[in-house]
């Protein structure tokens, strides 16, 4: 029996059959998906860090990197503390934070 991509085998009353796996993905907001850095550097999934935007391929939330930057840490210090990160990841976090802040300001304008 051929397996479907994204399917799992499930035991159902004594028989094994492929069942299409239901995935619930929380995507980034539509305005964030238009940014070129978003899909390559920042990801959000409900299964990773409760849906917080994270650096892709890691479980490092964007807000952690932004809090390091806000506290005055140098980029080199952040890279030493998180060796899996690259400078482009930190730049993407900064751009993402700026984009979210712009959107928040636009929303709250009266």
C-alpha positions, 0 to 999 in steps of 0.5 A, spaced: 500 500 500 503 506 497 504 511 503 501 518 502 506 524 503 504 527 510 500 521 512 501 516 518 499 509 519 493 508 524 491 502 527 483 502 526 479 496 529 484 491 527 486 494 520 492 498 519 491 504 513 494 510 511 490 516 514 491 523 512 495 527 518 491 533 520 496 539 521 494 546 524 500 551 522 499 558 524 503 562 519 506 569 520 501 575 518 500 576 511 504 583 511 510 579 514 509 573 509 511 579 504 517 580 507 523 577 503 527 575 510 520 572 513 520 566 510 527 564 510 529 566 517 523 567 521 518 562 522 512 561 527 508 554 528 503 552 534 508 546 536 514 550 537 514 555 543 507 556 543 506 559 536 511 565 538 515 567 532 522 564 532 529 564 528 527 558 523 531 551 525 532 553 532 527 554 538 530 561 539 524 566 540 524 573 536 523 576 543 529 573 546 534 576 541 530 583 541 530 583 549 538 582 548 539 587 543 534 592 548 539 591 554 545 593 550 548 586 548 552 587 542 551 583 536 557 579 537 555 577 544 549 574 542 552 570 537 557 567 542 551 566 546 547 562 541 552 559 536 547 557 531 545 564 530 548 568 524 548 575 523 543 575 518 538 572 523 539 577 528 538 582 522 531 579 521 529 579 528 530 586 528 526 587 522 521 583 524 520 587 531 520 594 527 515 591 522 510 589 528 511 595 532 509 599 525 503 595 524 501 596 532 502 604 531 498 603 525 492 599 528 492 604 534 492 611 530 486 615 531 
